[in-house]
């Protein structure tokens, strides 16, 4: 392999750091690679099926998929990995011979590894955790929290039916006592060890906070999977109360490394990828 083309399909993604991470990894492997952003807010006349057809036709090795398509993409794929099927969401699609598409999920491992590095497995193990967001990212994070040994995951989503559906899926695999829907997230927060934001609220283009700052206590840990900006309003509010926090940086790097491996068969240098992320994040923060 001397040349490669991969990309990202989603909305509000033009500030993504994925191109820098993947293109540096391509360069390190001696591959002339390009990572193409396909933002449906920019390509207003393109729907998800159009973009999937386009990447297959253009000879992409594969594409990442992000909000709001991690669940919708499933119906367009030829097959899925067992893990992606278990989660019910896909964020990485490889394209094989004849254009055959296979869906994977690297968000689960990305969140789990980042959490272990920053906050620590013991902070979730045998404890209750509040998860905000039951969409594609929330599904992966919920399963990662199960991996981390959370006793109970309380799930809130503005679409209550979506939170209920995710809880039903999790209960069927991990036991009814491990999960329940939270209608009132502020009340639920009072009874948990920590909070994970897996909604887009706080991202560039989606201002606000998914939880009132006044509800957060210094005894909580707070994780946000967003990295644009790196320090969301939620993270800043938690830091102001001396909470342990986790930004979306580690998850981004770990899931990107696993996606790159799936696209190319090459395991990238994780520390190099982390350094590229840090340099790009510093530049973004200074502009």
TIDREN-947635 format. One line per 5 residues: number of its first residue (from 0); their letters; for each residue x negated, y, z of N, C-alpha, C, O. Coordinates in steps of 0.02 Angstrom, whole numbers, m for minus. Example, Ala and Ser with C-alpha at 12.3 -4.5 7.8 and 13.67 -1.06 7.14 Angstrom:
BEGIN
0	AS	m660:m284:390:m615:m225:390:m660:m165:390:m712:m166:423  m642:m112:354:m684:m53:357:m645:2:394:m670:57:402
// end
This chain:
BEGIN
0	XXXXX	m42:m60:0:0:0:0:m44:63:0:m83:73:47  m39:104:m52:m77:165:m55:m33:227:m52:m57:282:m35  31:219:m68:78:275:m65:142:251:m30:160:193:m35  175:297:5:236:277:41:282:337:49:260:394:55  346:323:49:397:374:58:447:350:109:477:296:101
5	XXXXX	457:389:162:507:374:214:543:440:230:526:492:202  592:438:275:627:500:290:673:495:351:669:448:390  715:546:357:762:552:412:827:580:385:827:631:351  883:547:402:949:570:383:985:592:447:987:555:496  1013:653:447:1050:677:505:1074:747:495:1073:774:440
10	XXXXX	1097:778:549:1121:847:548:1078:888:595:1058:865:649  1063:950:576:1025:996:618:956:967:634:934:967:691  921:944:582:857:909:593:797:945:564:742:918:564  806:1006:540:750:1039:505:693:1058:551:638:1074:528  704:1055:618:650:1068:665:618:1003:691:577:1004:737
15	XXXXX	637:947:661:611:882:684:534:879:678:505:906:630  503:847:726:431:836:724:413:769:692:354:752:686  463:731:671:451:666:641:405:670:580:361:627:573  413:719:535:367:721:478:294:725:499:252:690:470  278:766:548:209:773:571:183:708:600:126:688:586
20	XXXXX	223:674:640:201:612:672:188:558:620:135:525:621  234:548:575:228:494:526:174:510:474:136:466:454  171:572:451:123:588:399:51:584:425:6:565:389  40:602:489:m26:593:518:m42:518:525:m99:497:513  7:478:544:m4:405:550:m19:375:481:m61:331:476
25	XXXXX	15:399:429:m1:377:361:m74:394:343:m111:352:317  m93:456:358:m161:478:342:m213:435:379:m264:417:350  m200:419:442:m246:378:481:m253:308:452:m305:276:459  m200:285:419:m201:218:388:m225:220:316:m227:168:283  m244:278:291:m268:284:223:m213:280:171:m225:259:114
30	XXXXX	m153:299:191:m95:297:146:m73:368:130:m68:410:175  m58:381:67:m30:445:47:46:442:60:84:420:16  67:462:119:136:454:138:171:521:147:141:571:166  236:521:132:277:581:141:339:563:180:370:511:168  358:607:227:418:598:268:467:653:250:453:712:261
35	XXXXX	524:634:221:571:681:191:632:691:236:664:642:256  648:754:253:707:769:294:768:778:250:767:816:201  822:743:267:885:747:231:939:770:279:973:730:311  947:836:283:992:867:331:1059:881:297:1062:919:249  1113:850:322:1178:859:290:1206:929:299:1254:947:265
40	XXXXX	1177:968:344:1198:1038:349:1166:1081:295:1190:1135:280  1111:1056:267:1078:1090:211:1103:1061:145:1118:1098:98  1107:995:142:1133:960:83:1208:951:92:1232:895:100  1244:1006:90:1314:1006:110:1358:963:65:1412:941:86  1336:949:4:1377:909:m42:1360:834:m38:1388:795:m76
45	XXXXX	1316:815:7:1295:745:12:1326:712:74:1321:739:129  1356:655:64:1381:615:120:1332:559:135:1285:547:96  1342:525:191:1295:472:211:1287:419:156:1231:400:142  1341:393:126:1332:342:74:1289:368:16:1250:330:m13  1297:432:m2:1256:461:m56:1182:458:m38:1141:441:m80
50	XXXXX	1166:476:24:1096:479:44:1065:409:50:1007:399:33  1104:361:74:1079:292:77:1065:267:6:1014:234:m6  1110:281:m40:1099:261:m110:1037:295:m138:998:264:m174  1027:358:m121:970:396:m147:904:368:m123:857:362:m163  899:350:m59:835:325:m33:820:256:m62:762:239:m73
55	XXXXX	871:217:m74:860:151:m105:835:160:m177:789:127:m198  867:205:m213:850:216:m283:780:245:m290:744:229:m337  761:289:m243:696:323:m247:638:280:m225:580:301:m231  652:222:m199:597:177:m179:569:191:m110:510:176:m97  609:220:m65:586:230:4:570:163:37:603:112:23
60	XXXXX	520:163:81:509:104:124:565:98:175:581:43:198  595:155:192:649:155:241:663:226:263:633:274:238  709:232:309:727:298:335:749:293:408:780:243:428  734:343:446:764:350:512:833:382:504:847:415:455  875:370:554:943:396:555:956:426:623:941:395:674
65	XXXXX	984:487:625:998:518:689:1069:545:690:1108:533:644  1085:583:743:1151:613:752:1175:647:688:1137:685:659  1236:634:666:1289:594:698:1301:527:664:1358:502:664  1250:496:636:1260:438:592:1236:371:620:1237:321:583  1215:367:682:1185:304:707:1234:246:710:1214:188:708
70	XXXXX	1298:261:714:1348:208:713:1379:201:643:1391:145:620  1391:257:610:1420:256:543:1377:218:493:1404:187:447  1311:220:501:1265:189:453:1275:113:451:1260:82:400  1299:83:504:1302:10:509:1342:m21:452:1322:m72:424  1398:10:434:1441:m18:382:1408:m17:313:1431:m51:268
75	XXXXX	1354:21:304:1321:28:240:1261:m18:232:1229:m18:179  1244:m56:284:1184:m97:284:1197:m169:262:1253:m194:269  1145:m200:235:1151:m271:216:1145:m316:277:1177:m368:280  1104:m296:325:1096:m336:386:1069:m292:442:1045:m237:431  1073:m319:504:1046:m284:562:1005:m332:604:1017:m393:603
80	XXXXX	956:m306:640:920:m346:688:968:m364:745:1018:m331:756  952:m418:781:993:m439:837:998:m384:890:1051:m374:920  943:m348:900:942:m295:951:988:m237:931:1025:m212:973  985:m216:868:1028:m162:845:1101:m182:849:1144:m141:867  1116:m245:833:1184:m269:837:1208:m269:910:1266:m252:924
85	XXXXX	1164:m287:956:1181:m287:1027:1196:m216:1052:1244:m205:1090  1156:m168:1030:1165:m99:1051:1225:m68:1017:1262:m29:1047  1236:m85:953:1291:m55:916:1273:11:885:1316:53:872  1208:22:873:1185:85:843:1118:71:808:1079:29:830  1106:108:754:1045:100:715:1012:168:707:1045:217:691
90	XXXXX	945:170:717:909:233:704:852:223:654:818:271:636  841:161:632:788:147:585:813:96:534:839:44:552  804:112:470:825:68:416:765:53:372:733:99:347  749:m11:363:697:m29:316:729:m50:250:785:m76:249  693:m39:196:719:m56:129:670:m105:97:613:m89:83
95	XXXXX	695:m165:86:652:m218:60:660:m228:m14:688:m185:m49  635:m284:m40:640:m298:m111:712:m298:m135:757:m323:m101  722:m268:m193:790:m264:m220:833:m213:m185:893:m210:m197  803:m172:m142:841:m121:m107:880:m146:m47:926:m112:m23  864:m206:m22:901:m234:34:886:m195:99:828:m185:116
100	XXXXX	938:m174:133:931:m132:192:941:m172:256:987:m212:262  897:m159:305:902:m190:371:899:m136:424:854:m93:423  945:m138:471:948:m88:524:916:m111:588:923:m169:609  880:m66:620:847:m79:684:863:m22:733:889:30:713  848:m33:796:854:20:845:790:25:884:771:m21:920
105	XXXXX	755:82:878:693:93:916:703:142:973:656:157:1010  764:168:980:779:214:1036:776:179:1103:753:208:1153  799:117:1105:801:80:1168:731:72:1197:719:90:1255  685:47:1157:617:37:1182:583:105:1193:542:112:1239  599:154:1151:570:220:1160:589:251:1227:546:278:1262
110	XXXXX	654:248:1245:675:277:1308:645:237:1367:620:266:1415  648:171:1362:623:130:1418:550:143:1433:531:153:1490  508:143:1381:436:153:1391:423:224:1417:380:232:1461  458:273:1391:447:342:1414:468:349:1487:433:383:1526  523:318:1507:547:322:1576:497:290:1623:481:317:1676
115	XXXXX	472:232:1603:422:197:1646:360:239:1655:330:238:1709  339:276:1604:279:317:1607:288:380:1649:241:401:1683  347:409:1647:356:475:1677:391:474:1745:367:504:1793  448:442:1749:486:442:1811:475:378:1850:473:378:1912  467:323:1815:451:260:1849:511:214:1854:565:234:1873
120	XXXXX	500:151:1838:553:101:1838:589:98:1905:650:89:1907  552:105:1959:582:99:2026:635:153:2039:675:145:2085  634:207:2000:682:260:2010:751:243:1983:801:276:2000  754:192:1940:819:170:1913:838:101:1940:897:85:1945  788:61:1956:801:m9:1976:843:m13:2039:828:18:2090
125	XXXXX	898:m51:2034:945:m62:2090:979:2:2113:1003:6:2170  983:51:2069:1014:115:2086:1069:132:2035:1072:103:1981  1113:179:2054:1164:203:2009:1137:262:1969:1100:304:1995  1154:264:1905:1131:317:1859:1190:344:1820:1235:306:1801  1191:409:1809:1243:441:1768:1216:454:1698:1164:485:1690
130	XXXXX	1251:429:1648:1233:439:1578:1285:483:1545:1344:467:1545  1263:539:1517:1307:584:1479:1297:571:1405:1243:581:1378  1350:548:1372:1347:534:1301:1351:460:1286:1309:421:1309  1402:440:1248:1413:370:1230:1410:359:1155:1438:310:1130  1376:404:1120:1368:397:1048:1310:350:1033:1292:308:1074
135	XXXXX	1281:357:973:1228:311:952:1168:313:999:1143:260:1018  1145:373:1018:1088:377:1064:1108:352:1133:1069:317:1166  1167:369:1156:1190:347:1221:1194:272:1227:1179:244:1280  1214:239:1173:1217:166:1173:1148:135:1186:1140:89:1226  1098:162:1151:1030:136:1160:1004:151:1230:973:107:1261
140	XXXXX	1017:211:1256:994:228:1323:1028:185:1375:997:165:1424  1093:172:1366:1129:131:1414:1098:61:1420:1090:36:1475  1081:31:1364:1050:m35:1365:979:m31:1395:958:m76:1431  943:24:1380:877:33:1411:882:39:1487:840:13:1523  934:72:1511:944:77:1583:959:8:1613:939:m6:1670
145	XXXXX	994:m34:1576:1004:m103:1599:936:m139:1602:923:m175:1650  894:m128:1551:827:m158:1551:788:m136:1612:750:m176:1641  797:m74:1633:761:m46:1689:789:m69:1757:762:m52:1809  844:m107:1754:871:m135:1815:921:m92:1852:934:m104:1911  950:m41:1819:999:1:1852:1056:m43:1879:1080:m87:1845
150	XXXXX	1076:m30:1941:1130:m69:1972:1196:m54:1938:1235:m100:1923  1209:10:1926:1270:32:1893:1255:92:1849:1219:138:1871  1281:93:1788:1275:151:1745:1345:181:1737:1390:149:1710  1352:243:1761:1415:279:1754:1410:319:1689:1363:358:1680  1459:311:1644:1454:341:1578:1510:391:1567:1569:376:1576
155	XXXXX	1490:452:1548:1538:503:1531:1527:526:1459:1471:535:1437  1582:536:1424:1580:565:1357:1642:608:1349:1695:593:1378  1636:663:1311:1694:705:1301:1750:667:1266:1809:684:1273  1732:615:1229:1780:568:1200:1785:509:1249:1745:463:1247  1836:511:1292:1841:460:1344:1847:390:1316:1822:342:1346
160	XXXXX	1879:383:1258:1886:317:1228:1819:288:1209:1808:227:1213  1773:331:1188:1707:308:1169:1668:284:1231:1633:233:1227  1674:320:1286:1641:297:1348:1670:231:1372:1633:187:1394  1735:224:1367:1768:162:1388:1747:104:1345:1736:49:1370  1741:116:1280:1721:63:1234:1649:40:1248:1635:m20:1246
165	XXXXX	1604:87:1262:1536:69:1278:1533:29:1343:1497:m21:1347  1571:50:1393:1572:13:1456:1598:m58:1445:1572:m105:1475  1648:m65:1403:1674:m132:1390:1621:m176:1358:1614:m235:1376  1583:m148:1311:1529:m186:1278:1476:m207:1329:1454:m264:1330  1456:m159:1371:1403:m173:1420:1426:m224:1472:1389:m268:1491
170	XXXXX	1488:m217:1494:1515:m263:1544:1515:m334:1518:1502:m381:1555  1531:m342:1453:1533:m408:1424:1464:m442:1422:1461:m503:1424  1411:m403:1419:1343:m431:1415:1306:m432:1482:1267:m478:1495  1320:m381:1524:1280:m375:1585:1320:m383:1649:1290:m387:1703  1386:m386:1644:1428:m394:1703:1467:m330:1718:1442:m275:1711
175	XXXXX	1529:m339:1739:1574:m282:1749:1549:m234:1803:1564:m174:1800  1511:m260:1852:1488:m217:1906:1431:m171:1885:1413:m125:1922  1403:m182:1825:1345:m143:1803:1364:m78:1768:1320:m37:1753  1428:m67:1754:1447:m9:1714:1519:11:1727:1563:m31:1737  1530:77:1726:1599:102:1725:1601:172:1696:1552:209:1698
180	XXXXX	1659:189:1669:1668:256:1640:1677:307:1695:1707:292:1747  1650:367:1684:1655:421:1733:1696:477:1703:1673:512:1658  1756:486:1727:1800:539:1700:1776:607:1723:1778:655:1685  1754:611:1785:1729:674:1814:1654:669:1826:1633:642:1877  1612:693:1779:1540:684:1785:1510:721:1845:1462:697:1875
185	XXXXX	1537:779:1862:1510:816:1919:1520:777:1984:1475:776:2027  1577:746:1991:1590:705:2051:1545:643:2050:1518:623:2102  1536:613:1992:1495:554:1986:1422:569:2004:1388:527:2034  1398:628:1986:1329:646:1999:1311:643:2073:1254:628:2091  1360:656:2115:1348:656:2187:1331:587:2214:1305:580:2270
190	XXXXX	1346:535:2175:1338:467:2200:1284:428:2163:1281:366:2169  1241:463:2126:1190:427:2086:1120:453:2102:1111:506:2132  1070:413:2080:1000:433:2091:976:482:2039:934:525:2053  1004:476:1978:979:519:1924:1028:525:1867:1080:491:1865  1010:568:1820:1053:587:1765:1014:585:1700:957:607:1696
195	XXXXX	1046:557:1647:1016:558:1580:1064:594:1533:1123:579:1531  1038:643:1497:1077:676:1445:1062:645:1378:1007:650:1352  1113:611:1349:1107:582:1282:1158:614:1235:1178:584:1185  1178:676:1251:1221:715:1206:1176:765:1170:1118:774:1189  1202:797:1117:1162:849:1083:1164:917:1119:1131:964:1096
200	XXXXX	1201:922:1173:1207:986:1208:1140:1007:1237:1110:970:1277  1116:1065:1218:1051:1089:1239:1001:1091:1183:949:1124:1189  1016:1055:1128:973:1056:1070:980:1122:1033:1031:1156:1038  928:1140:994:934:1199:952:995:1190:907:1002:1139:873  1039:1239:907:1100:1234:869:1159:1209:909:1216:1215:887
205	XXXXX	1146:1183:969:1199:1158:1014:1187:1187:1084:1170:1149:1129  1194:1252:1093:1176:1283:1157:1220:1260:1214:1276:1236:1205  1192:1269:1274:1231:1254:1334:1198:1201:1377:1141:1181:1364  1234:1180:1428:1210:1128:1473:1263:1074:1480:1322:1091:1485  1244:1011:1480:1294:958:1486:1317:946:1558:1365:909:1570
210	XXXXX	1284:979:1605:1302:973:1676:1288:1039:1710:1237:1071:1697  1333:1061:1754:1323:1124:1790:1261:1119:1834:1251:1070:1869  1219:1171:1831:1157:1171:1870:1171:1165:1945:1132:1134:1981  1226:1194:1967:1242:1193:2039:1254:1123:2065:1248:1111:2125  1271:1076:2021:1285:1008:2042:1221:966:2052:1223:913:2084
215	XXXXX	1166:989:2024:1104:951:2027:1069:964:2094:1062:1021:2115  1047:910:2127:1012:915:2191:939:896:2181:921:861:2134  897:919:2226:825:905:2220:809:831:2227:755:809:2208  857:793:2255:847:720:2261:858:683:2196:839:625:2190  889:716:2147:901:684:2082:839:684:2039:797:730:2044
220	XXXXX	832:635:1996:788:641:1938:831:655:1878:889:635:1875  803:691:1829:842:712:1771:802:699:1707:745:721:1701  833:663:1660:801:648:1596:844:675:1540:906:670:1542  811:704:1490:846:730:1431:811:701:1370:750:704:1365  848:672:1323:816:642:1265:802:693:1210:771:677:1160
225	XXXXX	824:755:1219:812:809:1170:740:833:1175:712:837:1230  710:848:1117:642:878:1119:637:942:1078:583:971:1072  694:966:1051:695:1031:1017:751:1073:1048:808:1069:1026  736:1113:1099:670:1128:1127:647:1073:1175:687:1031:1197  583:1074:1191:555:1023:1235:584:1031:1305:601:981:1338
230	XXXXX	590:1092:1329:621:1105:1394:690:1134:1382:697:1194:1368  741:1093:1387:810:1115:1379:832:1154:1441:797:1156:1491  890:1186:1436:917:1221:1494:927:1173:1552:918:1191:1610  947:1111:1537:956:1060:1590:890:1045:1625:887:1042:1686  837:1035:1586:772:1019:1615:746:1078:1656:720:1069:1711
235	XXXXX	754:1138:1630:731:1197:1669:769:1204:1734:739:1220:1786  835:1192:1733:875:1196:1794:853:1144:1845:850:1157:1904  837:1084:1820:815:1030:1865:746:1046:1894:733:1034:1953  701:1072:1853:634:1090:1877:638:1145:1929:599:1146:1977  686:1192:1921:694:1246:1970:714:1219:2038:704:1252:2089
240	XXXXX	743:1159:2039:763:1129:2102:713:1076:2125:726:1037:2171  654:1074:2092:600:1027:2109:618:954:2096:591:909:2128  664:942:2050:680:874:2030:624:845:1987:589:882:1953  616:780:1989:574:746:1940:610:748:1873:670:734:1870  575:763:1820:608:770:1755:571:732:1700:512:719:1705
245	XXXXX	609:716:1648:581:685:1588:610:720:1528:671:720:1518  568:749:1486:590:779:1424:596:725:1370:582:666:1383  616:745:1310:623:697:1256:558:679:1222:558:641:1174  502:707:1244:438:696:1210:417:623:1207:403:597:1153  416:590:1264:393:521:1265:437:474:1225:411:430:1189
250	XXXXX	502:482:1229:547:441:1190:536:451:1116:535:403:1077  526:514:1096:514:530:1025:452:494:1000:454:463:947  398:497:1037:335:467:1016:341:391:1013:320:360:964  368:361:1065:372:288:1067:418:260:1013:403:210:981  476:294:1002:521:267:950:492:278:881:502:238:836
255	XXXXX	454:333:872:423:347:807:369:295:792:363:271:736  330:277:843:278:227:833:308:160:813:281:126:769  363:141:845:395:77:827:427:81:758:425:32:721  456:138:741:485:146:673:430:141:620:440:109:569  373:173:633:317:170:585:295:98:574:281:78:518
260	XXXXX	292:60:628:273:m10:623:322:m50:580:303:m92:539  387:m35:590:438:m70:550:434:m50:476:443:m93:432  420:13:462:414:36:393:354:5:357:359:m14:299  298:1:392:234:m14:359:202:m80:379:159:m106:342  221:m108:436:185:m166:462:122:m148:499:85:m192:521
265	XXXXX	109:m83:507:49:m58:540:68:m27:608:113:14:612  33:m48:661:45:m17:726:2:45:732:m60:40:731  33:104:739:m7:165:742:m40:175:809:m23:142:859  m89:220:811:m124:239:872:m77:283:913:m64:340:896  m51:255:969:m1:291:1008:m29:356:1037:5:407:1037
270	XXXXX	m91:355:1062:m119:415:1091:m131:469:1039:m121:528:1052  m150:449:979:m157:497:925:m89:528:908:m83:588:898  m38:486:905:30:511:891:53:558:946:85:609:932  38:541:1008:56:585:1064:21:652:1058:51:704:1073  m42:652:1039:m81:715:1031:m51:758:975:m47:819:982
275	XXXXX	m31:726:920:1:763:866:66:795:889:80:853:875  105:756:926:168:783:953:154:844:997:186:896:990  107:837:1043:93:892:1090:71:955:1053:92:1010:1070  29:947:1002:4:1005:965:62:1038:927:67:1100:926  105:998:897:163:1026:861:212:1060:908:239:1113:892
280	XXXXX	222:1030:966:268:1059:1015:242:1126:1041:280:1173:1051  176:1130:1051:147:1194:1074:156:1248:1020:172:1306:1036  145:1230:958:154:1279:904:227:1302:900:241:1361:891  272:1254:906:343:1271:902:363:1318:959:402:1364:950  336:1305:1019:352:1346:1077:325:1417:1072:352:1463:1102
285	XX	271:1425:1033:239:1492:1028:269:1535:973:253:1594:968  312:1506:932:342:1545:876:407:1576:897:439:1611:857
// end
